[in-house]
Amino acid sequence: MNYLTSLIAGMALCCLACVSDNEPGSTTTSPKVTPADSTQGISFLSLGDSYTIGESVPEAARWSVQFAEMLRKDGLAVASPDIIARTGWTTAELATGIIQAKNDKTYDLVSLLIGVNNQYRGQTIDRYRNEFRSLLDTSVKFAKGNKKQVFVLSTPDWGVSPFGKNSDRAKITREIDAFNAVAKEECEKAGILFIDITPISRSGLNDPSMFASDDLHFSGKMYGLWAKEALPKVKALLGK
């Protein structure tokens, strides 16, 4: 990387891992629920961080938006998702963001994808476990108390990104795997569907089309693969 490219990538990663008191990668205003459209049917809430808000991609390319569209193409009346997510959020910041969103609705389907910023900031596995477990409880509450209406996507591996080539990719892989092992274990304990999209994220290594213009976050093409992976599993969850 030349100096300018390094500077731009560094700024992008700051959005991923900002540790200030302000919400990372955004203004300091309270987060609002990204509104769904007026489509009637199965209501859907998607919780997470930059991978859910779709940093550096159009709204239509977000994984949860593509996922809802895939369900509709399969004949299910699914509303476009409400989204509570922000670039840079850890588990604790997502929990705070949910409170600040003041969303008192309940949903027929709730997704959760969170953990990359815990890993990047070097937070402990034990802290992640406790905070992730709490977010599972929150997700179930949003899902009308029905754990069978909740599903979790694993944390993808940002180390395979063009930006990640300047980092210790083997270390990132080990740490991402450790965080995902905790998430999977907690999901199994809670009886919540866990969908492992991490291997798919790693298939993007050396494929520029799988990454957004910031060379750090994933592209809509990659998000579409995650949505496709989740589709049959969530349809089975819904009994469809």
N, C-alpha and C positions, 0 to 999 in steps of 0.2 A: 504493500500500500504506500502511495505517496503521502505527503503530509496532509493535504487537503482531505483525501479519502479517509485517512486515519482520524482526522478531527471530526468529520461527519459521523463516522461509525461510533466514535467515542461518545458523541452527543446522543446518538440513538440508544446506546447502552445505558446512558444516564437515565433515560426514560424508563428503561427496564428495571433499574436498581436504585432509584433515588431514595435517600433515607431521611429527607427533611421532614419537618412536621406537616408540610403541605402535602396534598395528595400528589403522588408521583405522576409526572408527565401530563399535567393538566393545570387548570386554574384552581384557585382555592375555594371556589364556590361549592356548595353541597352537591353531591352527585344526584342526578335525576334518573329515573327509570327511562331507558330508551324505549319510546312507545311502540307498541305493535300497531299494525294496520287494522282496519275494521273487519277483516275476515273473521267470520264466526266459526266456531268449532272447538277443537282441543286447544286449550290455552297452554302456553309454553313460556317458562322463565329460564334464562341462561345466565349463570353466575360465573365470574372469573376475573381474568386480567387482560393483558394485551392480546392474548390468543383468542379471547372471546369477543372483545370489542373490535378486533380485526385491525390492529395498528398497521397503517400504511397500505390498506386495501379498501376498495369501495364497500359500502354497507352490504350490498348484494352478495359480496364475496365472503362475508363472515361465515364461519363454519356452521353456526346454528341457524343462520338465515338459509343457507344452502340445504341444511338438513330438513328444515320445515318444508321447503319447496319439494324435496325428494319425497317426503311423506305425502304431500298433496298429489304429486304425480302418481303415487301408488293408491290413490283413491281415498286418503284420509283427510278430513276437513280439519286442518291445523292452522291456527293463527300464526302470523309472524311473531317471533319471540320478543317478549320484553327482555331487556338486557341490563344487568347491573354489573359493570366491569369497568376497569380502568387500567391503562398501561402502568406497570410498575407495582401493582398491588401484591402484597403478601397475603397470607391467610388472615392475619390480624387486620390488615387494612381493608380487605374485602368485608370482614365482619363489621367494621366501622362504617364502611360505605353502605352496607345494607341498612344499618340503623339510620344513617343520614338520608337515605332515599325515601324513608317513610312510606314504604310500599306495604299496604295492608291487604293486598289482594291474595288470593290463593289460586293454584294452578293445577291443571291436569297432568303436567309434565314439567320436571325441573332438572336442569343439567348443572354440573359443577366441574370446573377445570381450574385448578389453582395449585401453585407450588414452585414455579420456576424462580420467582423472586426470593422465596425462602432459601432456595439452593444457592442462587447467585450471591446473596448477601452473607452466606455462611452461617445462617441460623441453624440451630440444633434440630436433630431429628425428633427429639422428645417434644420440643416446642411445637414443631409442625404437627406431630401426632395429636396433641391436645387441641390445637386450634382447628385442625382439619376435622376432628371428631365433632367439635362444636358446630362447624359449618354443615356437616352432615345432618345434625339435629335441626339446624335452621332450614335446610333444604326440605326435610321431611315436613316441617311445619308449613312451609310454602305449598307443599304438595298435599294439603288437606290431611296431614297426618299419615299418609299412605306411602310407605317406603318403596312400594312397587311402582311408584310414579316418579322415582328419582334415579338418575344415572350419572356416573362420574367418568370423565375422560382422563386418562393418565397425562402426566406432564411430558410434553415433547422435549426433544434434546436440541437445545439451541447451539450446542457445540458443533453441529454439522453445518451451521450457517457460514457464509463467506466471512463474516466477522469472527466466527469462532475459530478460524484457522490460526489466529494469533494467540489462542489460549491453549491450555492443556486439555485437549479433547478427551483423552483417556480418563482424566480426573473428573471432568464434567459428566461423562458417561457413568462412572461409578456413583457419583453423587445423585444424579437424576434417577438411576436405578434404585438407590437406597430410599429416596423420597417416595418413589412409586410403590416400592414394596410396602411401605407404611400405609399409603393410601389404599392399596389393594387389601391389605389385612384389615383395616378399619371398615372398609366397605363389606367385606365378607362377614365380619362380626355383626354389622348392622343389617345384613341382608339386603344390601344395595348393589345394583348392577355396576360393575367396574369394567370399562372398555379400554383395552390397551392399544393406544394409537402411537406409542413411542417408537416401535419398529418402523412404522410408516414414516414418521418424521425423519428417522435416520436414513431412509432410502433417498432423501433429498441431497445427500452428500455429493458434491461436485455437479449438481444439477441446478443451474441458476434459475430455471423456470419455477422452482419450488420456493423461491424466496421473494419477498417484497423489495421495493426499490431501496430500502434502507440497509439491505444486506444482512439484516439481523432477524427480522420477523418473517413468518412464512407467508406465502402467496395464497391467493384464492384457489389456485390449482391444488395446493397441498391441503387446504381446508376442505376442499371437495372430497378428497380421499378419506379424511377423517369422518366426514358426514356419511360417506358410503359405507365405511366400516361400521358405524353405529347403527345404520338403518335397520338391518334385519334383527339385530339384538333388541333394539327399542321397540320395534313392531311386535316382537314376541312378548316383550314386557307389557305392551298394551293389549295383548291378546288378539293381535291382528295378523 
